[in-house]
Amino acid sequence: MLLEATIEKIRPLDRSLESAAQQRLDSLTKPQGSLGKLEELARRVAVIQEKVPPRLGRNLLFIFAADHGVTAEGVSAYPKDVTAQMTQNFLDGGAAINVLARHCGIDTEVVDVGVDYDFSGARGLRNCKVRRGTGNFTRGPAMSRAEALRAVEIGIELAQAASDNLFLLGAGEMGIGNSTSAAAILCALTGASVTDAVGRGTGIDDAGLQRKITAVESGLTLNRPNADDPLDVLAKIGGLEIGAMTGVILGAAARRVPLVLDGFISGAAALLAQRFCPAVMDFCFASHLSVEPGHRRILDALGLAPLLDLQMRLGEGTGACLLMNLIEAAVKLMSEMATFQSAGVKEKLP
């Protein structure tokens, strides 16, 4: 099975290269440590690639789109149709992620894994539709176990098929209702309380927030997802785009390619990936801290620290895009700065 074979390829990092990477950073024409977190980013990439300085290459961000049946419970400020409409907006180049990706020089691929809409003839769209949206998890499982597995394996396949000169991979999403699924996954996997996990998502009012809390509580009680079985959790209360992002995370780790997470939704996918294979976290970078209250709890559970806090809650991969740009800048500093010796600059006094 592709999922099992991918997990078998993921190995913890060899940290022995960290000293060589640090020596390179310390030899550059700057006070030691003066580039702060940028040095940490470059050092992590060097260890992942096992190369000092790391090589640059293509930056690629997948945007996965899928619908959620739980929207029938009134958990979003926007109608379900917006998933398909925003997917078309991505293809037309008019969304925030398109603007940021163009600015940062990042390639994007829009992938339909479960939108309840027929995009026949849409140019630039990868059609990987598993089904037309999940079921309403307050009435039963969101999808079958086979469908959940297929969603994960789509993500793995896309990560595997990406070009050989990859530098960074990113994961973004679009799916009205998906913060409800992400909150449910957080509760199922970590034991977080529903009230701590559920946020306002697209900007719901107090009544909508209560409906969302009730929906997550109902879904957890009815479906009883098994925290020891991430595929069961995904199938019962997850989303197709969350499954595909889980697969991309696993596929990137198997290829030893750094994977940049976005916000709350991709964080839920990372939680699932971590439960499939804890070593996957060595390859993940947390881009930003979402204003969704559950995101901090996800990052704490993953042991990741976000680099940015811009009060964002858009999704789409916008936060991931910004950090991908910073990581590239960090590696360029490590690669292109002169050393004290090459520049003829005196080093720090003893």
C-alpha positions in Angstrom: 0.0 0.0 0.0 1.3 3.4 -1.0 0.7 5.0 2.5 2.6 2.2 4.3 5.5 2.3 1.8 5.8 6.1 2.1 5.9 5.9 5.9 8.7 3.3 5.7 10.8 5.7 3.7 10.7 8.5 6.4 13.7 8.5 8.6 14.7 10.9 11.4 17.3 13.5 10.5 21.0 12.9 11.0 21.9 15.9 13.2 25.7 15.5 12.7 25.6 18.0 9.9 24.3 20.8 12.2 27.9 21.7 13.3 29.1 22.1 9.8 26.1 24.2 8.9 26.7 26.4 12.0 30.4 26.8 11.1 29.4 28.0 7.7 27.0 30.6 9.2 29.6 31.7 11.7 32.2 32.2 9.0 30.0 34.8 7.2 30.7 38.5 7.4 28.4 39.3 10.3 28.4 39.0 14.1 27.7 35.4 15.1 23.9 34.8 15.4 23.0 38.2 14.2 20.5 36.9 11.6 18.6 35.2 14.3 15.8 32.9 13.1 17.0 33.2 9.5 20.1 31.3 10.6 18.0 28.6 12.2 15.9 28.2 9.0 19.0 27.9 6.8 20.6 25.4 9.3 17.5 23.2 9.3 17.3 23.1 5.5 21.0 22.2 5.3 20.4 19.2 7.7 17.3 18.1 5.7 19.2 18.2 2.4 22.5 16.9 4.0 24.3 19.7 2.1 26.1 22.8 3.2 25.2 25.3 1.9 21.8 23.9 0.7 20.9 24.0 -3.0 18.0 26.1 -4.2 15.3 25.0 -6.6 11.6 25.1 -7.4 9.1 26.2 -4.7 5.7 24.6 -5.1 2.5 25.1 -3.2 -0.5 22.8 -3.6 -4.0 24.3 -3.0 -6.5 21.5 -2.2 -10.2 22.3 -2.5 -13.1 20.2 -1.2 -16.6 20.7 0.3 -17.8 19.7 3.7 -21.3 18.3 4.5 -21.2 19.8 8.0 -21.9 23.2 6.4 -25.6 22.1 6.6 -25.4 22.8 10.3 -24.8 26.6 9.7 -21.2 26.5 10.8 -19.9 29.1 8.3 -20.5 32.7 7.5 -20.4 31.8 3.8 -22.5 29.5 1.7 -21.1 26.2 0.5 -21.0 27.4 -3.1 -18.1 29.6 -2.2 -15.7 26.6 -2.3 -16.3 26.2 -6.0 -16.3 29.9 -6.7 -13.0 30.5 -4.9 -11.5 27.5 -6.7 -12.3 29.2 -10.0 -10.8 32.4 -8.5 -7.6 30.6 -7.9 -7.5 29.3 -11.4 -8.2 32.9 -12.7 -5.3 34.2 -10.6 -7.4 36.6 -8.5 -7.1 35.3 -4.9 -4.7 36.5 -2.2 -2.6 33.3 -2.6 -2.2 34.1 -6.3 -0.9 37.6 -5.6 1.5 36.4 -2.9 2.7 33.4 -4.9 3.5 35.7 -7.9 5.3 38.1 -5.6 7.4 35.4 -4.0 8.0 33.4 -7.2 6.2 30.3 -6.0 4.4 27.9 -8.4 0.9 26.9 -7.4 -1.2 23.9 -8.4 -4.9 23.9 -7.7 -6.3 20.4 -6.9 -9.9 19.4 -6.7 -10.1 16.5 -4.3 -13.8 16.9 -3.4 -15.6 20.0 -4.6 -19.3 19.5 -5.1 -19.2 21.0 -8.5 -18.4 20.0 -12.1 -15.3 21.9 -13.3 -15.4 20.2 -16.8 -13.0 22.0 -19.0 -11.5 24.2 -16.3 -7.9 25.1 -17.4 -5.1 24.5 -14.9 -7.1 22.4 -12.5 -5.9 19.0 -11.4 -9.0 16.8 -11.1 -8.4 14.3 -8.3 -12.0 14.3 -7.0 -12.6 11.5 -4.6 -16.3 12.4 -4.1 -18.4 15.5 -4.3 -17.8 16.7 -0.7 -17.9 14.8 2.6 -21.0 13.8 4.4 -22.4 15.7 7.3 -20.4 14.2 10.3 -23.2 15.2 12.7 -25.3 12.5 11.0 -22.6 9.9 10.3 -19.0 9.5 9.1 -17.7 12.2 6.8 -16.4 9.6 4.4 -15.5 5.9 4.1 -12.2 4.6 5.2 -11.3 3.8 1.6 -12.1 7.4 0.5 -10.0 8.8 3.4 -7.1 6.6 2.3 -7.5 7.7 -1.3 -7.4 11.3 -0.3 -4.1 10.8 1.6 -2.6 8.8 -1.3 -3.5 11.6 -3.7 -1.3 13.9 -1.7 1.5 11.4 -1.6 1.3 10.9 -5.3 1.4 14.6 -6.0 4.5 15.0 -3.7 6.2 12.1 -5.4 5.4 13.3 -8.9 6.7 16.9 -8.4 9.9 17.8 -10.2 13.3 16.6 -9.1 14.6 20.1 -8.4 12.2 20.9 -5.6 13.5 23.2 -2.9 10.3 23.7 -0.8 6.8 22.3 -0.8 3.8 24.1 0.7 0.2 23.0 1.5 -2.8 25.3 1.4 -6.6 24.7 1.1 -10.0 25.9 0.3 -13.2 24.4 1.8 -16.1 26.1 3.4 -16.7 24.4 6.7 -13.1 23.0 7.0 -12.3 24.8 10.2 -15.1 22.7 11.8 -13.4 19.5 10.7 -10.0 20.8 11.8 -11.4 21.6 15.3 -12.9 18.1 15.5 -9.6 16.5 14.5 -7.8 18.6 17.2 -10.2 17.4 19.8 -10.1 13.8 18.7 -6.3 13.6 18.6 -5.3 15.7 21.6 -8.2 15.6 24.0 -8.6 19.4 23.7 -12.0 20.7 24.8 -14.4 21.7 22.0 -14.8 25.2 23.3 -11.0 25.6 23.2 -10.7 24.2 19.7 -13.6 25.9 17.9 -13.1 29.4 16.6 -15.0 31.9 14.4 -13.5 30.7 11.1 -14.8 32.9 8.3 -16.2 35.3 10.8 -19.3 33.7 12.3 -21.4 35.5 14.9 -22.1 34.2 18.4 -25.1 32.1 17.3 -23.0 30.6 14.5 -20.2 29.9 17.0 -22.6 28.0 19.2 -23.9 26.0 16.2 -20.3 25.1 15.3 -19.5 24.0 18.9 -22.6 21.9 18.9 -21.7 20.3 15.5 -18.2 19.3 16.7 -19.6 17.9 19.9 -22.2 15.9 18.0 -19.7 14.6 15.5 -17.3 13.4 18.2 -20.1 11.8 20.2 -21.8 10.1 17.3 -18.7 8.9 15.4 -16.3 8.1 18.3 -13.1 8.5 16.2 -10.2 6.3 17.4 -7.3 8.6 18.4 -4.9 5.7 17.8 -6.0 5.4 14.2 -5.4 8.6 12.2 -7.2 7.2 9.2 -10.2 6.5 11.3 -10.2 10.1 12.6 -9.9 11.5 9.1 -12.7 9.3 7.7 -15.1 10.0 10.5 -14.7 13.8 11.1 -12.2 15.0 8.5 -12.1 16.5 5.1 -10.8 15.4 1.7 -8.5 18.4 1.4 -7.2 17.7 4.9 -6.5 14.1 3.8 -4.6 15.3 0.7 -2.5 17.7 2.8 -1.7 14.9 5.1 -0.4 13.0 2.2 1.7 15.8 0.9 3.3 16.2 4.3 4.2 12.5 4.4 5.3 12.5 0.7 7.6 15.5 1.3 9.2 13.9 4.3 9.8 10.6 2.3 11.6 12.7 -0.3 13.5 14.7 2.3 12.0 18.0 1.0 11.1 20.7 3.6 7.3 21.1 3.9 5.9 24.5 5.0 2.6 24.4 6.8 0.0 27.1 6.6 -2.5 27.7 9.4 -5.2 25.9 11.3 -6.4 23.6 8.6 -3.0 22.4 7.5 -2.0 22.1 11.1 -4.8 19.6 11.5 -3.4 17.7 8.6 0.1 17.8 10.2 -1.4 16.3 13.4 -2.7 13.4 11.4 0.7 13.0 9.6 2.4 13.1 13.0 0.2 10.2 14.2 1.0 8.2 11.0 4.8 8.9 11.5 6.3 11.0 14.3 9.5 11.6 12.4 7.6 13.6 9.8 7.9 16.7 12.1 11.6 16.9 11.3 10.7 18.1 7.9 7.9 20.6 8.8 8.1 24.3 9.2 5.3 26.2 10.9 4.7 29.4 9.0 2.5 31.6 11.1 0.2 31.6 14.1 -3.5 31.9 13.0 -6.0 33.8 15.1 -8.0 30.6 15.3 -7.7 29.6 19.0 -7.1 26.0 18.2 -4.0 26.7 16.1 -1.8 27.4 19.1 -2.9 24.1 20.6 -2.0 22.3 17.4 1.4 23.8 17.2 2.1 22.9 20.8 1.1 19.3 20.1 3.4 19.2 17.1 6.3 20.8 18.9 6.6 23.6 16.3 7.1 27.3 16.7 5.6 29.7 14.2 7.9 32.2 12.6 5.2 34.8 11.8 2.3 36.3 13.7 0.4 38.5 11.4 -3.1 38.0 12.8 -4.1 36.1 9.7 -6.9 33.6 9.3 -7.4 33.3 5.5 -5.9 29.9 4.7 -5.3 29.1 1.0 -1.6 28.7 1.8 -1.0 32.5 2.3 1.1 32.1 5.5 3.0 29.2 4.0 3.8 31.3 0.9 5.3 34.1 3.1 7.5 31.7 5.0 8.7 29.9 1.9 10.0 33.3 0.7 11.8 33.8 4.0 13.3 30.3 3.9 14.6 30.9 0.4 16.1 34.2 1.6 17.8 32.5 4.6 19.4 29.9 2.4 20.6 32.5 -0.1 22.3 34.4 2.8 24.0 31.2 3.8 25.1 30.5 0.2 25.9 33.9 -1.2 27.3 36.0 1.6 31.1 36.4 1.7 33.1 34.8 4.5 35.5 36.8 6.6 38.3 35.1 4.8 37.1 35.6 1.2 36.2 39.2 1.8 39.4 40.1 3.7 37.3 41.3 6.7 38.8 40.9 10.2 37.0 38.6 12.5 35.8 39.3 16.1 38.6 40.1 18.5 39.5 37.3 20.9 
